[in-house]
Amino acid sequence: MDTSNQTTTHPLGRNGAKGSLLDVGDVKQSGNSPIGNLAPVGPTPMRTPPPSHEHIQGWGADLDHANRPAYPKERTPPRLEGVHWDQPSPQPRTVEVLKSVEHPVMTPVFGTTVPPKGLSGQMRRFAFRFSEGDMRHWLILLAADRVNMVEGLIDDFSRGTPPNVFKEVGGPAAIKHNPVGTARKALVFGALLGAGYLMLTRDSRRERQRERPAARLERPRRRR
C-alpha cells in the first residue's frame, strides 16, 4: 500500500485542537528532520531598541565617513600622493637611544624623554643585549623602572623638593568627591597600622612588665 500521501495526526494540535503535524510525503521528498521544519511555539520575543545617545554633545561626530580623513584605513592602490621621499629623514639624536637587536638600523623616529642614566641606565643597556623575544629583556627593564623611581626620589630630596605623595595619589580629589569612602579607608588603614604596631611591640612590653617586679624587690629600704 502506498503511504506517500498519508498524513500523521496528533490528538492535540498547536492550538489545542486536533490537527496534522507533518506530511510524510514531504519528509521523504525533503529528507530533512521534521523538527527543523516546525515553526516555534509561542509569541516571538520583542527586541529592545538600543539606547539613544543623541543628547550627548558631540555624539556620533565621526559617523559620517566624509569627516574621517583616515577612512578607509587602507586603499588599493595605496595613497601616495605628495610623497617625495623613499625613506623619511632621520630624527637627530641628541641623547643616548637604545636600539633593539632586531632592528639593523635606528628607526627614523624615537623617544628621547627618558635617556638611560645611573644604575637604571646600566640595567637598560644590559637588557637591550637580549632579544625582545627573550623574557630577560623585559624583566630587566621592569626592574630598571623600579630602580629609576628610587633614583627620582633621591634626586628630588637632593634638590630640596620632596614629592607630595598625598597629592600625587589623588588625596585632595578623593576628599572632595568621596569624603565618606576616604574616611572609611583612613580608619581601616589606621586600625591596621595600630594593630601592626601593637604586635611588633608586644614582646618588648612583656619584658618591661617582667622587669618592674624585680626592680621593686631589689630596691634598698630606707633606714630610719
Summary of the structure (lengths in Angstrom):
residues: 224
radius of gyration: 39.5
end to end distance: 139.2
largest distance: 139.2
contacts: 360
relative contact order: 0.04
helix: 43%
strand: 4%
